[in-house]
Amino acid sequence: EEHECHPDEFLVLEPDSVVTDIPWNFGSPTPQWRMDDTVSFSSENTKYSSSSITNIPATGTSATSDLKLHFFVPDKATISCMVLIDIHMPFESLVVFVNGSPRNEYNEAIDGWVKVLTGFTAGGNTGMFRVP
């Protein structure tokens, strides 16, 4: 799904941005994700935030939980984040999209934290985590 954004909608990302400092779009009109202070990667590594973001399970046929961020990077860049993947097929997966194209897909639970890496082109971009 393509989204045309006005340049003012893009956040200029700085290296080592922290999850609590980023204006995530948790879903609209009803939030589909939320901040969670009970689970974080920081217990293993103090470089990271003491919070995490978790999806709110979607209800209904073909419902999804989407977490989006519109951001600007001056040069091509790679973004990384640590995720806990606790999904169960055939009904759930985690898909990471960049500018409407799927980049990473996870179809089963993984023990422990996993680093997700994906690249972006210079300019305005939209990143999205989706749990269908």
N, C-alpha and C positions, 0 to 999 in steps of 0.2 A: 504494500500500500504506500503510495507516494504521498508526501506531505510537503506542500510549498510553505515555507516559513519566511516571514519578514525578518530581515537581518537583526532587528532588535530582540527577536525571540531566542537567539542563539547565545548560549553561555560561552564565554572564552575560558577554556579549560587550562589550568596551570598544571605543571608537573606535580605529581604526588597530591592531587586533590583528595580530600577526605569525604566519605559518603555523606556525612551529616552536613557538609558545607555545600552540597550540590542540590540545586532546585529540581529534583526529580518530578516528573508528572506521574503521580500515583494512580491515575485513572480519573475519568470524568464522564458523567457527573458523579458517579459513586466511586469512591476509592477502591482500587483493586489490589493494592499493595499497602504496606504499613511499615513504619520504623519498629524495630524490635530490639529492646535493650537487654533481653535475656539471653541472646545468642550472638556471639561475635567471634571473629578470628583473632581479636586482640588478646584473648587469654593465652594464645600461643605466640603472639608476636606483637609487642607494644607499638610497632610502627603503624598499626591499623586502628581504625575507629573502634570504640567500645559498643557500637550499635551495628545492626545489620538491617536489611530490608527483606521482608517476607511477603509472599503473595497471599491474598485472601482467596480461598478456593471459590472458583466461579460456579454458579449454579445455572442449570438449563442446558439444553442441547446446543452444542457448538459454541458455548460460552468460553471466553478467554480472560485471563488476567494479564494485562499489558502494563509494563513499566517503561516509560520513555524519557529520553533526554535529548534536547536539541542543543547542539554545541558547535563551537567554531574552533578549529585548530589552524594556525598559520601555515604549517607545513604538514606533509603526510605524517601520521602518528600511529602509534600502537597504544591501545588502552588495555589494562589488565585489571581483573578483580578476582577476589576469592569467593567461591560459592559453595554452599552445601546443597547437594542435589538429592532430594528425597521424593522421587516420583515413581509412579507405578503404571506401566503400560497395561492394556492398550489405550487407556483413557488419558494419560498424562505424558507430557514431555516438556522439556525446557528448550526453547529456541531463541538464539540471539540473532537479531536482525540488525543490519546496517543499511540505512537508506532504503528500506523496504525489501532488501535481499537477505535470505537466511544465510548465516555464516557458520554458526555452531549449533548442533542439535544433540541433545542428550535424551535417551529413551529409557533409562533405567537408573535406579538409585546407585550412588557411588559412596563408599565409606570415606568419611573425612572431607576436608576442604579440598577443592579443586581450583586451580588457577585457570581462568578463561582469558584468552588473549585474542584480540582482533584488531585489524588495521582500519584506518580511515584516511580518506584523501584530504588534501588541504581545502579549507573552506568550511561551509556550514554542513553539518551532518546530523542525522537522527539515529540514535541507538535505541534498541528496544529489546527487553527481555519479555518473552511470552510463554505463559503456561496455558496450553489449550485444555 
